[in-house]
């Protein structure tokens, strides 16, 4: 009864809590639905076969492929076995590559692999000649047309003999065998129950995938995008939950302070502390139940829109769709109840401690010392935040981001819990000129100072949401700017050449690009994953003509002949000394193992490991692409003409940024906007709500000022100045907390990169957030105080 009565008579005080919980539940609902839908999926081009056999650590050799095909075909129920041979292929239209340029997502396929989708022939005939190609209907090219197709070898003219549904390019099987690296996957047309028999036929040569296990065939690029999306969703949900708890706690704690006389009166008429605690918690749960239901409905309705936004921003792969289920909204609604209870717990505990006479006799001046329990809790959060800041030194990558966010949460929680002890000294220092009999700022300055210092609880509660708003905003902005600059400078520092040739709409450079560049001025290396003496490793393929490193042992005279290799660095990646004359067994992408003899040991390269002649790699991996090429002595304008129609462009070395870096920066920018919108939006609610409650509860103070001769404008100026002072104090404390966490981020980056890192704070966004907080506080306070200056009683 007490809870329902309070909600009926004080519903404006719970408006911010209702809105915050509704938004929190809506965000959690939408995020859960999107995350539930973001599961690994079987690629469209492989969705038609019920069984697959995947190679283990090493690819199969051609002989092994033929043997496995025969053994699997002999299994009862098997009607077909198809070797999957994907390769890099892109249609060129007006000299520009068409389609996705992600590494690892190949558009070229053998014609027999069209049955794995299945993609039946819609028009024309299958490809039979090396110059034939069948295109997906989405490319919009009819049968009979002549097109240019770009492969790892370069562009070539092809005749379109037919079209199929979906996407991709399909060539004759013999041509695919020439263009593809090798076979790692066999598609099997057979009933799912044949999986056991197929596994027995395959033995240790491969792994059988059936049913949901086929999702393991998802392209690595799409998996990476999903993982990034999961990080965005988890960070958004974490911030939403933290902000919901904070807004609820802020609202109920301040409301409990304003209602101490009410609680004292209830105690005087017989209410027990337990009843008061239950009343406050009941209010929170009642608000949460209704707000959660509204938020769950809104989140369910907006989940598809949220999913499309994530696809557009690059946080979910193309083709992603949101699946609506029942349990995520219910789970989000249920999560809103403990969130509200956690936020109102402190206020409920404070309400239960109210004594009848103490509450009824309490003066307006609020200078009560902070309780021991609050000091202990604040100290523990401060210690936790400090420990996490220290832990940033050893963190890297995503761990650095997560740890810094947790450190900021802990430190900001400590700052808000300890605000009654921290805010007054800051206010006293900031208003020192106003404390000398009013000579520093007149009567307005004196009133502002004494009003802020005379009600410590009110001042601390008003400053708390500003602390969180500024702290989160500065942390996110500073962290993203510092990390982007650190990693970008690391990449550009390695580019010392005048011109960089990079892919333009393709996942890598073809052989035609390297052939078009001057051999004596070009440095290019092609990296490929291989097996070195049975262990996973990498090799770097170079042109022996342009390979001129510092030789530590041996000679480069024989490098380039078949079976020769160079060791980059005096030791192998495993720490074993590299010696001239050593023989390394290299298993290439075609599954063949060929020994390579080390003829020289050279200084360490950017990619340590074994260096091979490019011709050796090409003989076993015709689909390998080169990431970059460096050209000395020529400006980009002189190089670009020879690259026309090859899917490459030339840029100045000093300004080079890879496509991956540009995409990463764009993803970071969107990520930052999402986090700032969530954090600032939530805590902005707390700022407005706290100030409205604060000013609305001071009508008697304003009436006394009017009776003392103050004009309505003077009262509004006092309210505006005091609100600006408190907001600026909170902003200064939030900035200090964020700087502490950012210093830990800088130390972690410096330790990770092995060089000094400059701490960057984007001035314009940070000043905008600071001005928005102060402006929001002033506007909210003045609007709430507007009716009161006209009251004379």
N, C-alpha and C positions, 0 to 999 in steps of 0.2 A: 504493500500500500504506500509506504513512504517513497519508494522508488517511482511508482507511477504518478504520485502527486507531484513530486519534484519535476518529473518530465513534463507534466501538463503546464506547470507554472513557470518553469525555467527553460522551455524548449529552445529559445534563441542561444542560450549558453552551450547547448549541445549540437548546434548546427555544424560547426567546424568538425567536431568528432564524427558526426554522421557522414559528412562529405568525405572526410579522410578515410574512414573505414569502407565506405562505398567504393571509392577509387582503388583502395588497396585490394579489396576482394575482386573487383573487376579486373585489375591488372594480373592478380594471381590466377584468376579463372582463365583469362585469355592466354597467359603464358603457359599454363598447364595444358590447355587444349592444343596450342601450337607445338609444345614440346612432345606431347603424346603423338601428334601427327608426324613429327620429324624423326621418323624411324628409318633405318636403312632400307632401301628398296632394290629389288632386282632391276638392273638396267633394262630399258625398254627393248633394246636390241637382243636381249637374252631371255625375255620373259616367256617365250613359247616352249622351251624345253624343260621337262620336269626333272631331269637329272643332269649333273655336271661332274666331271672329274677334273680337279685342279692339281697342277704340279706342286711339288713340295718346295724345298729351298732353291733348287736349281731348275731351269727350264729343261724340257725334254729335247733330246736330239732327234733329227728326222727318223733315224732308225727306231728309236723308242716310240715315236708317234705311230709309225706303221705297225709296230708290234702290238701296242695297246689297242689301236683301232681294231685289229683282227681279233684280239682276245675278247674285247667288249662286244663286238658284233656277233660273236658266237654264243653270247648269253641268251637264253630263251626270253622272248618278249621284246628284245631290242630290235627296233626297225630301222635305226639309222644312227651313225656316229659322225659328227661334224667337228673338224678341227677349227677352232676360232683363231683367225689370223688378222687382228686389227692392225692398222698402220696409219701414220699421219697422212691425211689427204684433205685438202680444202679447195672448194670451187673458187676460181678467180672471176670476179665480175667487175669490169671496168678497171682491171689491174689491182683490185682490192680483194683480199681473202674474205670469204663468207663463212659465218658460223663462229662457234666458240673457239677461243685461243688458249684454253686451259691445258697445261701440261698433263699428260696421262689420259686425256679424253680424245681418242682418235676417232675420226669420222670415216676412215677407209676400212672396207671389209671385203672378204672373199664372197663371191656370189653364193656359195653353199651356205654361208652363215646367215643369209637372209631367212632361211627356214627356222632359225633359232628364235626369231621375234614372235610369231612368224610375219614376214612381210611378203605376201604373194605379189607376183608381177601384175600390175594393173594395165599397163600399156606397153606395146613393143615386144621385144624378145630379150632373153638373157644375154649377158656378155660372154663372148667366146674368144675374141681376138684380144691381143695385148692393148689395143687402142680403144676397146669398147668400155663403156661405163654405164651403169644403171644408177639413176639418181632418185633420192627421196622426193616425193611430190611437193613437200614443203619448200623446196628450192625453186619451184616454179619454172623449170626448164622442160620443154616437151621432148618426146622421143624424136630422133632425127637431127637434133641440133648439134653443133660442134662447140665444145667448151674447152677451157684451159683449167687443168687440175694441178695444184701445187702439192708435191710430195717431198719427202726428205731429200730426194735427188734433185728436185727443181721442178719448174713448170713444164707441162707436156700437154699437147692437144689430144683431146679424146672425143669420140663420137658417142652421143647418148643413144643407146639402143632401146631403153625402156625406162619405166618409172615404177616405184613401189610406194606404199604408204610410209609415213614416218619421215625420218631424216637419214642422212648418211650417203655414202658413195660405195658402190659395189662393182668390183672388177672380176675378171675371170680368175679361177682358183690358181692357175699357174702364175698369173701376173701378181696375185696377192702373195704367193710364196716368195716371189722375187723382191717385193717391196717390204714385207713384214720382217720383224726381227726373228720370230720363232713362235713356237706353240707352247702355251702354258695352260690351255683350257680345252677340254673336249665336251661338246654338247651331245646329249644322248636322248634319242626319242624312244622312250620305254615307259611302262607304267611305274609309278613311284615305288610300288612294292618290289621292283627289281633292284632297288638300291643295294640290298645285301648281296645279291648275286654279283652285281657289278663290282662292288667293293672286293669281293673274293677274287674276281678276275684281275683286278688292278693290283692288289697286294700293297706293297710298300711304295709303289711308283707314284701314287697320287692319293688325293682325298676326295671322297664322294660327297657332293652337296645336293641335298634334296629338300623340297618344301621351303620352310623359312630360312634354312641354312644357306639358300641361294643368295640371300641378301649380302653375304660376304663378298659377292662379286661387284658390289657398288664401286663406282669409280673413285679413286683416292681424292680427286678434287671436290667431288660432291660431299664426301665424308668430312673433309676439312671445313667446308662451308657450314655443314650441320654443326660441327663442333664449335665453330665461332658463334653460330646462332644460339647454341646452348649456353655459352658464356654470357651472351647479352641477356638472355632470358633469366639466367640465375642471378646476374647482377641486378637486373631490374626488380625481380621478386625480392631479393635481399634488401634493396633500398626501400621498396614499397613497404615491406614488413617493418623495417626499422623506423621509417618515417611515420607509419600508422601508429606504432607504439609510442613514438615521441609526441605526436600531436595529441593522442588520447591522454598520455601522461601529463602533458603541458596543460591541457584544458581542465582535466579533473583536479590536478594539483592546485592550480590557481583558483578554480572555483571553490575548492575546499577551504582555501585561505579566506575567501570572501564570505564563506558561509559558517565561520566559526561561531558567530552569535546564534545562528540558527541551530547548529549542533548543540551548543550550550543550552539553549532553551529546550531542545528535545531531551537532553540529559536531565534537565531540571524537572521535567514532567514524567521521568521514569524510564526513558530509553536507555538501554545498556550499550556499552561500547561495541559489543558484538552485533547488535541490531544496526547501529550506525554503519559499521563496516559492511554489513550485508546490504544496507540500503544503497551505499555508494557503488558497490560492486553490481548490485541489481540494476542501477541506472545504466552502468556501462554495458552490461550484458543485454539489456533491453534495447539500447541503441544499436549495439552490434548485431543483434538478431535481425532487426528491420533493415539496417544499412547493408548487412551481408546479403540479404535476399535481393535487395535492389542491385548491389554490385555484381552478384552472380548472374543475374539476368542480363545486365548491361555487358558484362565480360563475355558471356556466351554469344550475344548478338554481334559484338565487335571482334571476336576472335578471327573470323575469316578476313576481315579488313586488316587486322594486325599482322596476320600471316602474309598477306599481299605486300604490306609495307616492308616486312623483313625481306621478302624476295627482291623487291625493288632496291633495297639498300644493300643487297649482297650478303645478307645474314642467313638466307635459306636458298637452296638450289632452285633453278628454274623448274617449273612443273609442280612445285610444292602446293598442296591443297590442305586446308585445315579440316580435320574430321571432328564432328561434334559428338561428344559422349556425355553420359549423365554424371559419372562420378567426379570429374574435375570441378564443376560448379559446387557440388555438395561438399567436396573436400575444402574448397576455398571458403565457403560459407562457414564450415566448422572451424577453419583456421582463424576466422575473424573473431570468434568468441574468446579464445585464450589471448589473442592480441589485445582485445579490449580489456580483458581482466588484468593482463600484465601492465597495461598503461594506467589502469585505475587503482592498482594495488597500493601504491604509495599514498594516494589520496585517501583511500579507504582506511589505511592504517592511521593516517593523520587525523581523520574524522573520529576514529575510535578513541584517540587520546584526549579529546576535548573534555575538560572538566566543567561542570555547570557554572560555578562562580568565576572560574578563570576566563571562560569564554565570554560571559556576560559583562565582566568588568574590564575586558581587554581594551586598551586605549587605541586610538587610530594609529599612533606611532608604532611601527613594526620593526623593532631593532632586536628582536629575540635572537640569541646566538643559535648557530646551526647545531643540530643534534649530533650526538656521537655516532649513531648509526649511519647518518648521511655522510659524515666525514669518512667513516670506514669504507663505505661503498664507493665514494668518490676516489679515495686513495687507491683502492684495489683496481678500479678501472684505469686510473692514471698509471699504475705499475704495469698493468696488462698492455696498455698502449705503448708505454716506453719499451717494454720487452719486444713488442712486435716491430717497433721502429729499429731496434738493434738487429732483429732478425732479418730486416730488409737487406743488410749488407751481404748476406749469403744467398739471397733469393735472385731468381732470374726468370725472364719470360712472363708467362701467365701467373706464376707464383708471386712475382714481384707486384703485379697489379692487385691480386687478391689480398696479399698481406698488407699492402699499403691501405686498401679500403678498410680492412678490419682494424688496422691501427688507428685510422682516422675515426672510425666508429667508437672505439674504446676511448680515445682521447676526447672526442666531442661529448661523449656521455659523461666522462669525468668533469669536463668543463661545465656542463649544465647542472650536474649534481652539486658541484662545489661553487656554483655561481653566487650564492649568498655570501660566501667568504671572499670571493675573488672580485666581484663586480664593485662593491663599495670602495675599495682602495683606488680602483681605476677611475671611478666617477669622482672621488675626492681629488685625485691628481688632475683630472681634466678640468674640474671646476674650481681649482685653487684660486684664480683671480676673483671669483665671485664670493669667496668666503671671508673677505676682509670688510665686513660691514656693508656689503653691497657696492663698494666703490668700483669693483672690477666690472660690473655689468648692470648696475642699477637694481631696481626692485625685481625685475624679471629674472635676472641672473641669480639673485639670492633665492627666489622662489623655486627656480628650477633645481638649484643645488640641494636645497633643504627637502624639496619634494622627493628627489631621487634617493637621498640618504635617509630620509625619515621613514620610508617604506621599503626596507631592504627586500622583503619577500616579493613585493610587486615589481620592483626594479629588476631583480634577478629573473623572475618569471617572464618579464617582457623581453629581456636580453637573450634568454635561452634560445628561442627559435632563430634569432638572428645569428647567434654563434653557430648553430648547426647549418643554416643556409650558407653563410659565407665560408665556413669550414669546408663543406662538401664541394662547393663551387670552385674555390681556389685550389683544393686538392686535385680535383678532376682536370681542371684547365691546366694547372702547372704540371701535373704528371704527364698528360698527353703531349704537351708541348716539349717538355724535357726529353721524354723517351723518343719522340719523333725526330727531334734534332740530333740526339745521340746516335741513333741507328742510321739516320740519313748521312751524317758526317762520316760514320764508319764506312758506308758504302762509297761515298764520293772520294774519300781519302785514298782509296785503292786505285782510283782511275787517274793515271798519270799521262795517258795518251791524249793526243790532240783531238782525235775523232773516235767515237764509239759507234759501231754499227749494231743495232739492236732489232729484235723482231718488231714488226708492225702489223698487228692483227693475227699473228701466228704464234704457236708455242715455242718456236725456236728458228734458227737460221738453217736453210737448206744448203746442200753442197753447191748449188748454183750461185748462191750469194758469195761463198768463199772463193769460187772460181772467178767471179767478177772483180774481186779486189786484187790490188797489186801484191803478189806473193812476197816480194822483198820488204814490204812495209807493213804487212799484216800479221798480227798475232792473234791466234784463235785456238781455243781448246774445246774439245768435246768430252764431256764426262758421261760415264755409263756405269751402271751397276753390274757387277760380275761376281764370280766366286774365285777367290785367290787361295789356292791350295785347300779348297773345300770350305773356306770361310767366306762370309759375305764381305764384300769390299767394293772399291771404286777404282776405275782406271781413267786416265786422262789421255786422250788422243790428240796429237799435234802433227803439223806438217814438219818433217825433219829439216826442210830447207830454211824455215823461219824460226826454228827452235835453237836459241842461243843463250842458254843459262850458264852460270858459273859451274865448271866441272870440278868436283871434289876428288874423283877417282875414275880411272878408265878413260875412254875416248868416245866421242860421238861420231867418229868416222864411219863405223859400221851401222849406226842407228838408221833405220829405214829399211833394211833388208828383212825378209820374213823371219819371224821368230825372235826378233831383238826387242829389248825393252830398256828403259832407264829408270832407276830408282830416284825419286824426288826426296831428298833429305838423307842424312847419314844413318837414320834408323827407319824402320817400317812403322806404320801406325800402331803396331803392337809393341814397339820399343826394341825390336830385334835389330842389331846392326845390319845395314845393307852392304853387300859385298859384290864386287864385280865378279862375274862368272856364276852367280847363283841362278838357279832355274826355278821359275814360278809357274805352277799349273793354273792357267786361266780358263774358267768355264764361261763362255760368252752367252749372249742372248739366244743364240740358235741351239744351245744345249751341247755344243761341242767343246771339248777340253783340249787346249793346245798349250804345250810348254813354251815359255818365253824366257830367253836368256838375258840376264842383266849385263849390258856392255859398258855402263857408266853410272856413276853416282853423282848427282848434281845438287845444287843448293835447294833448300825447301821451296816449294811453290805454294800458291794460294790453296791448291787442292793437293794435299800430300798423298803419296801412294805411288803406284806404278804408272809410268808414261809409255804409251805405245805409239807407233806410227798410225796416222789416221787411216791409211789403207788397210792395216790389220784389223782395226775395229770395223771398218766398212764391210770387209769380207764376211764378217759374222753378225753384224748388226746394221743392216741397211736403213733402218728406221730411226737411227740416233740423230738428234738435232743438236746444233751448237747454240749455246746460250748467247754469247756475245762475240764480237770481233773488234780488235783495236787496230786503228790505222794511224801511223805516224807520218808527218810531213805533208799531209793533205787536209784541207779544211772540209767540213761537212758538205758545203755547197759543191765541191768538186767530186764528191763520192756519190751523192744522191742520184745523179742521172743514171749510173750503171746499175742501180738497185731497183729501178722502176719495174713493177710487175712481179717482184720476187718476194714480196711480203717482208720487206726490211726497210729501214731508214737509217740515216746517219745524223748524229747529234754531237755537239761539242763535249769533249771529255769532262771539262770543268763543270758542266751543267747536267751531266748524265744522271738520270733517275730511272730505274727499271720500272716496267709496267707493274711488277709485283709491289714495289715500294709505293707507287702512286695509288694502287688499289688499297694497300694497307692503310695509307694515310687517309683515304676517303672513308674507309670503314671505321677508323679511329675517330674521325670527325663526327660521323653519324652516331657512333657509340657515345661520344662525349655529350652530344646534344640530347640523346635519350636520358642519360644519367642526370644531367643538369636539369632537364625538364621535370624528371621525377622528384629529385631532391628539392629543388627550388619551389616547385609547385606545392609540394606537401608542406614544407616549412613556411611558405608564404601564407598558407591557411592558418598556421599556428600564430604567426605574427599578427595577422588581422584579428583573429579570434581573441588572443590574449589582450591586445590593446583595446578592443571594443569592450571586453569584460572589465578591464581596468578602469577605463575612462567612465563607463556607465556607472561604476560603483563609487565614483568620486563626485557625484552631483552636489552633495552637501558642501564639499570643499569649494566647489566653484560658486555655490550660492554665497558662502562666506566671503569669498573674494569680491563678488558683486556688491554685497552689503558694505564692504570696506571701501568701496569707491572705484573698483576696477571696472573698466568698460568691457563689453563683450569681445572686442578685438584684442584687448590685453589678455583676457583669459585664454582666448584661442592661441595667442602667441606663446603663453606659458605652456599650454598643452603641447603645442607643436615643438617648442624648444626642448621640453623635457623628453618627448618621444624621440626626437632626433638625437639627443644626448645618449639615451639608453640604447638606441639602435646602433649608434656609432661605437659605443662601448662594446656591445655584443659583436659588432663587425671586427673590432680590433682583436678581441679574444679569439674569434673564429679564424682570423688571419694568422694569429700566432700558432694556433693548434695545427693548421694546415701546413705552415712553414716547417714545423717540427717533423711532420710526416714526410714532407717533400725532401727535407735534408737526408732522411733515411733512404728515400728513393734514389736520390743522386749518389749516395754512397754505394748503394747496391748496383747501380748502373756502372759506376766507375770500377767496382771490383769485377763485374762481369766482362766489361770491355777492356780492362787493363789500361785505362788512360783516364785523365781528368774529364769530368762531365760538367757542363755549365747548366746551372739551374735557371730555367726560363719561366717567367710569369707573364702571360699575355696581358698587357696593361688595359686595353680597351674592354675586353669581356669582363675582367675583374672589376674595373671601375664601374661598369654597367651594373653588375650584380650588387656592388656596394651602394650605388645610388638608388637602385630599385628597392633595396631593403630599407634604407632610410626614408625614401619617398613613400613607400608603402606604409611604413609605421606612422609617418606624419599625417598622411591622408586619412588612414583608418582612425587615428586618435582625434583629429579635428572633426571628422564627420560624426564620430560618436559623441563628441562634446558639444556639437552645434546646438541641440535643444537646450542644454543646461544653462548657458549664459543668460537666457531670458527668464530663468526662474529666480525670484527674489526671496523665496522662503527657505 
